């Protein structure tokens, strides 16, 4: 009986070789992400992202003023080669003070290659949504609650009157707000810091 060409040694080798090359050449550049940040390092990065959010997004101050809580995840790194993954750490701010630290992680499969970094700001507009998030042992977007990703749209600014969702999110790349993104499948876990 002949083994299917799908599982032949040449085919397996041709699939595994690029993964090893990726791990050896690209992954070491992101090793700093695998090292857990201290609470102080996270706080400094969170402040930088919040300043950028306020300066770059018209209407950001209105969202922050109305927020029951804000989860800020600076420098979330996604790396992929057919299988992809992302990880980042950040802080939950309530009444202007850091109350907890969280990590986010997600995985994916499909045609993908490369790496990118992004900053995420998630705003809890309702107390009930914030409480459910804080009380969970591991909160998954799309399962435990939905996060509506907001972009500036045609007017170039945002206001809290038009968005009535309990949880809204903003994702930044190097050039400002990123469009057509989803946080669905991302898992958020409280960290002991």
N, C-alpha and C positions, 0 to 999 in steps of 0.2 A: 504494500500500500504506500502510495506516494504522499508526502507531506505537502499540504497546501502551500502555494507560493507566498501566501500572506504571512506564514510563519517560518519561512526559510531563513537560514542563518544570515545570508547576504542582506535580505530585507530588514531583518532586525538590526544588523550592524549599521545599515544605512540610516535607520531611524535614530539609533542611539548615539552615533558619532556626533551629529550636530548638537545634541544635548550636552555631551561632555565638553565640546568646544565652547559652548555658551557658558557653562559652569566655570570653566577654567579662565576664560577671557573677560567675560562681562560681569558675572556675579560678584567677584571680589571688589568691584567698584562700589557695590552697595552694601558692603559688610558693616558699615556704620549703622545701618538700619536694624540689623539683627541684634545689636547691642542695646540693651534697654537704657533709656535716658533717665536721668535723675529727675526728681520733681522740679528742681530749680531750672534745669535745662528745658523741660517741657514748658514751665511758666514763661520763660523768656521767649521761646518760640511762639507760644500762644499770643503774647502781647504783640509781637511783630505781625502776626497774621490778622489780629483784630484791627490794628492800625491800618494795615493795607486794605482790609475790608471797608473800613470807614472812609478811607481816602479814595478808593477806586470805584465804589458802588454808590451811586446816587440813591438815597432812600435807606441806606444801611442803618443810619442812626435811629430811624423810626422802628425798624425791626428789633434792634437791640433794646430800645426803650420799652417795647411791648413784650419782650421775651420773658418767659418764666424761668428759662434756663438756656444756656448756650454751650454746645459742645464744639470745641475747636480742636481739629486734628491737623497739625502742621506736618508738611513733608511726608505725606503718605506715598510710599513708593510701590509701583506696580512693575513687575518683571515677568516677561513671558516668552516662552518658546514652545508653542503648541499648548502646553500646560502653563497657566499663569497664576500668579499670586500677588497679593498686595498686603502691606502691613504698615501701620503707623500708630503713634501714641499721642494722646492729647489730654485736655482737661475739660471738665464740666464746670461752668461758672454759673452761680446762682447769686443774685443780688450783688454782683460785682466782685464776688470772691470765689476762688477755686474750692469746690467741695469734694471732688473726686477726680481720679485719673482713669482714663480708659484707653484700651487698644482697639483697633479695628483690623479685621483680617477678612480676606475674601479669596476665593479661588475660581478659576475658569478654565475651560477647555475649548479649543478651536484654533483657527488660523490666527496666530499672533506671534510677534517677534519684537523684542526691544524692551525698553524701560522708560518710565516716565515718573515724574514726581508731581504731586498736587497737594493743595491745602483744602481742607473741608471745614465749613462752618455750618453746623446744624442748630437751628433755632426752634426751641419748644415754645409754641405760642399759647398752649393750654396747660394748666397745672396737672390735669389728669394724664396727659401724654408724658409729661416730665416724671410724674410719680411712677407710672408703669415702667418707664425706662430705668429709673434708679432702683426700683424694687426687683428687677429681673437679674438672674444670675448670668445671663448671656442673651442679649437682645439682638434679634436678626431683622434687618430691614426687609420689608415685604412679607414677613411672617408675623412678627410681634407688633408691627406698626408700619405705616407707609411714610416715606420721606418724599415730599414733592420738591424736585429740583427746580430752582427759580433761575431764570435768566432775565436779562434786562429788556428783552423784547424790542419792539419798534421805537418806543419812546425814549429808550436809553436810561430810564430810571425805574425805581421800584417803589411801591407804596403798600402799606399793610392793609389798605382798604380793599384792594383787588384780590389778595391772597387770603383765603379763609381757612386754610388747612392747619391742623394742629401741630404739624412738624414740617418745617421748610429747610431746605439745604442749599448751600452755595458751594460750588467747586471751582477752585482757581488753578489755572496753569500759569506758566511764565508770562502769558500775555493777557491776563485778566480772567474773567468768568469763562468757564468751559461750557459748551453747549452739548445737548444730546447725550447726556451722561445719566447713569442710574446708579444708585447705591444699593439696589435690590440684591440680596444675597450677602451683603456685608454684615459681619457679626461684630458686635460691640461688647467688650468684656471689661468689667471694672478691674483695675489694677491696685495692688497694695503698694503704695508709695509713702 
